[in-house]
Amino acid sequence: QVQLVESGGGLVQTGGSLRLSCVVSGANIISFGEMNWYRQAPGSQREAVATFTKRGLGNYTESVRGRFTVSRDIQRNLLFLQMNDLKPEDTATYFCNARLNPWSDPTWGHGTPVSVDS
């Protein structure tokens, strides 16, 4: 059974940085076709923030492009989201998401909250 557990969230001032981690169990991280970071702010829909593709490409939503970087550590089975120059609008709970194949059901973590104080 694939499980994802996020960590690294917290309270940070505007302009600060955080690095979120997602530890994968039940599968080798290289087995995933893609892995994603989503976020959900209060009163808002859950939105995709960043994608780590099988080819190692990072795709980002416009609002975080240039500030966030997605990466992985294969040996430790970890997916990261480096978040720099944080803004109040980045405040949300961040979720790790992955699927082994396009036809597989995705696995979600429980989320880690990020709060950016203006």
ChimeraX attribute file (.defattr): number of C-alpha atoms within 10 A of each C-alpha:
attribute: neighborCount
match mode: 1-to-1
recipient: residues
	/A:1	6
	/A:2	14
	/A:3	16
	/A:4	21
	/A:5	18
	/A:6	23
	/A:7	19
	/A:8	15
	/A:9	18
	/A:10	15
	/A:11	14
	/A:12	18
	/A:13	14
	/A:14	17
	/A:15	14
	/A:16	14
	/A:17	18
	/A:18	18
	/A:19	16
	/A:20	24
	/A:21	23
	/A:22	24
	/A:23	19
	/A:24	20
	/A:25	14
	/A:26	9
	/A:27	13
	/A:28	15
	/A:29	22
	/A:30	15
	/A:31	11
	/A:32	16
	/A:33	15
	/A:34	20
	/A:35	24
	/A:36	23
	/A:37	25
	/A:38	18
	/A:39	22
	/A:40	19
	/A:41	17
	/A:42	9
	/A:43	6
	/A:44	9
	/A:45	9
	/A:46	15
	/A:47	14
	/A:48	18
	/A:49	22
	/A:50	24
	/A:51	24
	/A:52	24
	/A:53	16
	/A:54	13
	/A:55	8
	/A:56	12
	/A:57	12
	/A:58	17
	/A:59	17
	/A:60	20
	/A:61	13
	/A:62	10
	/A:63	11
	/A:64	17
	/A:65	13
	/A:66	12
	/A:67	14
	/A:68	22
	/A:69	19
	/A:70	25
	/A:71	19
	/A:72	19
	/A:73	12
	/A:74	11
	/A:75	9
	/A:76	11
	/A:77	15
	/A:78	20
	/A:79	24
	/A:80	22
	/A:81	24
	/A:82	15
	/A:83	20
	/A:84	17
	/A:85	15
	/A:86	23
	/A:87	19
	/A:88	15
	/A:89	13
	/A:90	20
	/A:91	20
	/A:92	21
	/A:93	19
	/A:94	28
	/A:95	27
	/A:96	30
	/A:97	23
	/A:98	24
	/A:99	18
	/A:100	19
	/A:101	12
	/A:102	10
	/A:103	7
	/A:104	9
	/A:105	10
	/A:106	13
	/A:107	15
	/A:108	19
	/A:109	19
	/A:110	15
	/A:111	22
	/A:112	20
	/A:113	20
	/A:114	22
	/A:115	20
	/A:116	19
	/A:117	16
	/A:118	11
